[in-house]
């Protein structure tokens, strides 16, 4: 699979980081971004293990937990109905604690917002896209596409180029 993406800073400055990416999806790129921030993450026996400069920390996971950087693929099929906000268990891979002065994995209840279709201009074209937000991240979906076509993780924006 050849995927072309454009990465931009949240303020809108477009920085073409990758012209062609072979055998990678947006999910793989988001996971790679998360790994770069944390150094090492993996799931073992239903637990998220995060290793960073402060050592290893673990967090128990359930199948219903939505995890930072992967939730957008799991919520792709949700469509706004009469209820457009859902409380969801959300796993932060690295949440900063001011008192402890360190980051750690954390599970918090957050609100998943589902929005009706809106116009979206991407390098790949113009679309009517449904937007979802969760934990400071946003994802946009279009009909007949398996995953999100745009992701804003609060720091970087990933967009479908073609």
C-alpha atoms as one frame of an Amber mdcrd trajectory, in Angstrom:
protein
   0.000   0.000   0.000   1.382   3.390  -0.937   0.091   6.168   1.259   0.958
   9.808   0.763   0.533  12.127   3.722   1.161  15.735   4.641   1.985  16.611
   8.224   1.253  20.085   9.504   1.668  21.879  12.800  -1.665  22.430  14.591
  -1.575  26.164  13.760  -1.910  25.245  10.083   1.656  25.492   8.769   1.992
  22.639   6.279   5.303  20.821   6.392   5.556  17.997   3.830   7.469  15.450
   5.875   6.723  12.332   3.841   5.988  12.344   0.122   5.533   8.576  -0.322
   5.320   6.040   2.465   5.395   2.411   1.435   3.678  -0.272   3.503   2.563
   2.182   6.188  -0.864   3.391   7.126  -1.899   6.436   9.096  -2.342   4.094
  12.079   1.282   2.959  11.811   2.466   6.557  11.524   0.419   7.617  14.568
   1.786   4.673  16.559   5.318   5.578  15.465   4.732   9.163  16.641   3.554
   7.872  20.014   6.586   5.557  20.319   8.942   8.452  19.647   7.388  10.389
  22.511   7.431   7.531  25.010  10.459   5.471  23.929   8.693   2.086  24.392
   5.075   0.939  24.680   3.467  -2.439  24.395   0.458  -4.384  25.578   1.224
  -7.512  27.589  -1.433  -9.704  29.191  -4.081  -6.963  29.014  -1.790  -4.278
  30.455  -0.283  -1.233  28.761   3.421  -1.091  29.621   5.124   2.278  29.059
   8.870   2.614  29.526  10.475   6.025  29.569  13.285   7.828  31.365  11.336
   7.585  34.652  11.127   3.771  34.398   8.334   1.361  33.524   4.702   2.023
  34.355   1.728  -0.277  33.759  -1.983   0.283  33.312  -4.650  -2.441  33.149
  -6.743  -2.297  29.963 -10.208  -3.584  29.150 -11.530  -4.332  25.640 -13.784
  -1.238  25.886 -10.949   1.223  26.548 -10.206   3.646  23.731  -6.475   4.264
  23.498  -4.779   7.508  22.486  -3.596   7.357  18.840  -5.767   4.303  17.977
  -9.287   5.281  19.024  -9.962   6.867  15.631  -9.903   3.467  13.909 -12.180
   1.845  16.506 -14.848   4.572  16.367 -14.907   4.837  12.556 -18.341   3.151
  12.245 -20.106   5.358  14.820 -22.558   7.811  13.306 -24.261  10.704  15.101
 -27.856   9.903  16.033 -30.038  11.692  18.527 -27.115  11.257  20.960 -23.935
  12.908  19.722 -21.832  12.650  22.892 -20.812   9.428  24.578 -18.814   8.999
  27.776 -15.928   6.648  27.032 -12.958   5.209  28.944  -9.891   6.831  27.346
  -6.296   5.746  27.865  -3.650   8.454  27.801  -0.269   6.889  27.086   1.466
   9.801  28.739  -0.417  12.215  30.996   1.621  14.890  32.782   1.246  15.122
  36.582   2.237  18.601  37.831   2.660  17.477  41.443   4.806  14.435  40.665
   6.544  16.290  37.804   6.407  13.245  35.548   4.161  11.630  32.984   2.429
   8.294  33.305  -0.221   6.212  31.487  -3.719   7.027  32.752  -7.311   5.918
  32.239  -9.910   8.716  32.390 -13.525   9.013  31.373 -13.712  11.439  28.468
 -16.503  12.531  26.145 -16.480  11.209  22.582 -18.212  13.833  20.431 -19.729
  12.820  17.088 -20.477  15.626  14.629 -22.629  15.667  11.525 -21.050  15.834
   8.087 -19.062  18.947   7.182 -17.023  20.001   4.110 -13.354  19.002   4.295
 -10.626  20.059   1.864  -7.644  17.703   1.744  -4.747  17.269  -0.668  -6.653
  14.149  -1.893  -9.734  16.256  -2.758 -12.900  17.724  -1.301 -15.109  15.527
   0.886 -18.163  15.593   3.123 -16.656  14.238   6.328 -17.948  13.278   9.739
 -15.809  14.574  12.596 -15.214  12.900  15.969 -13.264  14.288  18.920 -11.898
  12.558  22.007  -9.251  13.481  24.566  -7.970  16.535  22.695  -7.679  14.631
  19.396  -9.916  14.853  16.310 -10.558  12.502  13.391 -12.524  12.909  10.144
 -14.137  10.061   8.194 -15.650   9.813   4.731 -18.019   7.236   3.291 -16.359
   4.272   1.553 -12.969   4.787   3.244 -11.802   2.243   5.825 -10.133   4.651
   8.244  -9.837   8.315   9.088  -8.782  10.669   6.286  -7.555  13.350   8.668
  -6.276  13.160  12.237  -5.340  16.061  14.498  -3.574  14.739  17.594  -3.255
  18.196  19.137   0.297  18.665  17.906   0.419  17.270  14.360  -2.183  16.923
  11.621  -2.135  13.857   9.365  -4.044  14.151   6.082  -4.800  11.821   3.195
  -2.927  13.060   0.139  -4.229  10.643  -2.514
